[in-house]
Amino acid sequence: MDFEELRPMLLGLAYRLLGSMWDAEDVVQDAWLRWEGADRSEVREPRAFLITVVSRLALDQLRSARVKREAYTGPWLPEPVTTGQAGPLDTAELRDTVSFATLHMMERLTPPERAVFVLREAFELPYDELAGIVGVSVVNARQLHRRAATRLASGRERFRPTAEEHGRLLKRFMEAASGGDLTALTEVLHEDVVFYSDGGGKVKAALRPIFGRRKTVAFIGGLLSRYGFEGLRIVEVNGHPAIWMPVGDHDQLLMIGVRDGIVHEIYAILNPDKLGRVRPAPAGDL
């Protein structure tokens, strides 16, 4: 099997493990070098071999990345990508594990938990293969998967909305915000909504998450009075529609997470380093 045939899948795997396509591309390039140098006569199954190589390289990188992310200015959010860059999305599990909300929640997992969860949920690897990749026993691999699933369960929608439902809710949110209708905005926000802003120290943004409906509405109201919500564009990001919008002299990508049919998380990416792979549709205001 040719490496290039597997590259989109391997990129999707590395991206899910790292939350950064820049880092995922480095990992896959390193995997290609190892593939070129491998004795092919000893590789019985190229796909399994390359999944193992990419997973182990990503695990090493994820461990070092955690230290950098702890020193990051403000909340660290994953790097968004347009849906076409996220690799195959042939199953609900592949689509769910690349959603921005899931990538963000996976930051609370340890590197081994994240690897086992992604490889089991999205790529359906058996536990004996997972154990070999992570370097644990089969029993421990099962425990890691169960622990990861439990830690993520509290933040995941049991009945996940379709892309269309997600889009309709996003549109309601933005119509309320752009129209300055704070009452309507309150109605689409969960009582426990959280607003995350990622400026990375390069663009002015909230340095801490904003918790709760009342504070979030007040924060958005302040943004409205200062900048307004104009020039909005739709872009599909990580399998869901998102909003590209100008904020002062900068651009911002706005995404939502859903729980109980309303907005539970708002993710605002302002760090220009994380916006290079996302561009709005050429025309058509929301």
C-alpha positions in Angstrom: 0.0 0.0 0.0 1.3 3.4 -0.9 2.1 5.9 1.9 0.2 8.7 0.1 -3.0 6.6 0.2 -2.8 6.5 3.9 -1.6 10.1 4.5 -5.1 11.7 5.0 -6.0 9.0 7.6 -2.7 9.4 9.3 -3.0 13.2 9.4 -6.5 12.8 10.9 -5.2 10.5 13.5 -2.3 12.8 14.5 -4.5 15.8 14.5 -7.0 14.1 16.9 -4.1 13.2 19.2 -2.4 16.6 19.2 -5.2 19.2 18.4 -2.8 21.0 16.1 -2.5 20.4 12.3 1.0 22.0 12.3 2.2 19.4 14.8 0.3 16.6 13.0 2.0 17.3 9.7 5.4 17.2 11.4 4.5 13.8 12.9 3.3 12.4 9.6 6.4 13.6 7.8 8.5 11.9 10.5 6.5 8.7 10.0 7.1 8.9 6.2 10.9 9.1 6.8 10.7 6.0 9.0 8.5 4.2 6.4 11.1 5.0 3.8 13.8 3.5 6.0 11.9 0.5 7.1 12.6 -3.1 5.9 9.3 -3.7 4.0 9.8 -7.4 4.1 9.2 -7.2 7.9 6.1 -5.1 7.6 3.1 -7.4 7.4 0.4 -4.8 7.5 1.5 -1.2 6.4 -1.7 0.4 7.8 -1.2 -1.1 11.3 2.6 -0.3 11.2 2.0 3.4 10.3 -0.8 3.8 12.8 1.6 2.6 15.5 4.4 4.8 14.3 2.2 7.9 14.1 0.6 7.2 17.5 3.9 6.8 19.3 5.4 9.9 17.7 2.3 11.9 18.6 2.3 10.6 22.2 5.9 11.8 22.6 5.0 15.2 21.2 1.8 15.5 23.2 3.7 14.9 26.5 6.1 17.9 25.7 3.2 20.0 24.3 1.3 19.8 27.6 4.2 21.7 29.3 4.0 24.5 26.7 0.2 24.7 26.9 0.4 25.2 30.6 2.5 28.3 30.0 0.3 29.6 27.2 -1.2 33.1 27.6 -4.9 32.7 28.3 -6.9 29.5 27.5 -5.3 27.2 25.0 -7.7 26.0 22.3 -7.0 23.5 19.5 -6.1 24.7 16.1 -9.3 24.6 13.9 -9.2 23.2 10.4 -11.7 23.2 7.6 -13.5 19.9 7.5 -11.8 18.8 4.3 -8.4 18.8 6.0 -9.5 16.6 8.9 -9.1 13.3 7.0 -11.8 10.7 6.3 -15.1 11.3 8.2 -16.9 8.1 7.0 -18.3 7.2 10.4 -20.1 9.1 13.2 -17.1 8.3 15.5 -14.6 9.8 13.1 -16.7 12.9 12.8 -17.4 13.2 16.6 -13.7 12.8 17.6 -12.7 15.6 15.2 -15.3 18.0 16.4 -13.9 21.1 18.1 -15.8 20.5 21.3 -14.4 17.0 21.6 -10.9 18.0 20.8 -11.1 20.7 23.5 -12.5 18.2 26.1 -9.7 15.7 25.3 -7.2 18.2 26.7 -8.3 17.0 30.1 -7.1 13.5 29.4 -3.6 12.2 30.0 -1.6 11.4 26.8 -2.1 7.6 27.1 -5.9 8.1 27.8 -6.2 10.3 24.8 -4.4 7.9 22.5 -6.4 4.9 23.6 -9.7 6.8 23.4 -9.0 8.1 19.8 -7.6 4.8 18.5 -10.5 2.8 20.0 -13.4 5.2 19.3 -12.4 6.6 15.9 -10.2 3.8 14.4 -11.7 0.8 16.2 -8.4 -0.8 17.1 -8.7 -3.9 19.3 -7.3 -3.7 22.9 -4.4 -5.9 22.2 -3.1 -3.5 19.5 -3.8 -0.5 21.8 -1.8 -2.1 24.5 1.2 -2.6 22.2 1.0 1.0 20.9 0.8 2.6 24.3 3.1 0.1 26.1 0.6 -1.3 28.7 -1.2 -4.5 29.4 -4.5 -5.3 27.7 -6.2 -4.9 31.1 -4.7 -1.5 31.5 -5.6 -0.5 28.0 -9.3 -1.3 28.8 -9.0 0.8 32.0 -7.5 3.7 30.1 -10.3 3.7 27.6 -13.0 3.4 30.4 -11.4 6.2 32.4 -11.2 8.5 29.3 -14.8 7.8 28.3 -15.9 8.5 31.9 -13.9 11.8 32.1 -15.4 12.9 28.8 -19.0 11.8 29.4 -19.9 14.8 31.6 -19.2 17.2 28.8 -20.5 15.3 25.8 -24.0 15.5 24.4 -25.7 12.1 24.7 -27.8 12.7 21.6 -25.4 14.7 19.4 -27.0 17.2 17.1 -26.7 16.8 13.4 -24.6 19.3 11.4 -27.9 20.9 10.3 -29.2 21.2 13.9 -25.9 22.6 15.0 -26.0 25.1 12.1 -29.5 26.3 13.0 -28.5 26.9 16.6 -25.4 28.7 15.6 -27.5 30.9 13.3 -30.0 31.7 16.1 -27.1 32.6 18.4 -25.5 34.9 15.8 -28.8 36.5 14.8 -29.5 37.4 18.5 -26.0 38.7 19.0 -25.7 40.6 15.7 -29.1 42.2 16.4 -28.2 43.2 19.9 -31.1 41.2 21.3 -29.7 40.1 24.6 -33.0 38.5 25.7 -33.0 36.3 22.6 -29.3 35.6 23.2 -30.0 34.5 26.8 -32.6 32.0 25.5 -30.1 30.1 23.4 -27.4 29.9 26.1 -27.2 27.1 28.7 -27.2 28.2 32.3 -23.7 26.8 32.7 -22.4 28.2 29.4 -18.6 28.8 29.2 -17.0 31.3 26.8 -13.3 30.6 25.9 -11.2 33.2 24.1 -7.8 32.2 22.6 -5.6 35.2 21.7 -2.3 33.5 22.6 -0.9 36.8 23.9 -0.9 38.1 20.3 -4.4 39.6 20.2 -6.4 41.0 23.1 -8.7 38.4 24.5 -10.2 37.3 27.8 -7.4 35.7 29.8 -9.7 33.4 31.7 -12.8 31.4 30.7 -16.1 33.2 31.4 -18.5 31.0 33.3 -22.3 31.2 33.4 -25.1 32.7 31.3 -25.3 36.1 33.0 -21.5 36.8 32.7 -21.4 35.5 29.2 -24.3 37.7 28.1 -22.7 40.7 29.7 -19.3 39.9 28.0 -20.9 39.6 24.6 -22.9 42.8 25.2 -19.7 44.6 25.8 -18.2 43.2 22.6 -21.3 44.3 20.7 -21.1 47.9 22.0 -17.4 48.1 21.1 -17.2 46.2 17.8 -20.6 45.2 16.6 -21.1 41.9 14.8 -20.8 42.6 11.1 -19.3 41.1 8.0 -20.0 37.6 9.2 -19.1 34.6 7.0 -19.9 30.9 7.3 -17.1 28.3 7.2 -17.3 24.6 8.0 -14.8 23.8 10.6 -14.1 20.4 12.2 -17.3 18.9 10.8 -19.6 21.8 11.9 -20.5 25.3 10.7 -18.7 28.2 12.3 -18.6 31.9 12.0 -15.7 34.0 10.6 -15.9 37.6 11.7 -13.8 40.7 12.0 -13.2 42.1 15.5 -11.6 45.5 15.3 -8.4 45.1 13.3 -8.3 41.3 13.7 -10.2 38.3 12.5 -12.0 35.8 14.8 -13.4 32.3 14.3 -16.4 31.6 16.5 -17.6 28.0 17.2 -20.2 26.6 19.6 -20.6 23.4 21.6 -24.1 22.1 22.3 -25.7 20.5 25.3 -29.4 20.0 25.9 -30.2 21.5 22.5 -28.7 24.9 23.4 -25.2 26.5 23.4 -23.1 25.2 26.2 -19.6 26.4 25.0 -18.5 29.3 22.9 -15.0 29.1 21.4 -13.4 32.2 20.0 -10.1 31.8 18.2 -8.3 35.1 17.7 -4.7 34.0 17.7 -3.6 34.5 14.1 -1.3 31.6 14.2 -4.3 29.3 14.5 -6.4 30.8 11.7 -4.1 30.1 8.8 -6.0 27.0 7.7 -9.5 28.5 7.9 -10.9 31.0 5.5 -14.5 32.1 5.0 -16.7 31.5 2.1 -16.1 34.1 -0.7 -19.6 35.6 -0.3 -22.8 35.4 1.6 -23.4 37.1 4.9 -25.1 35.0 7.5 
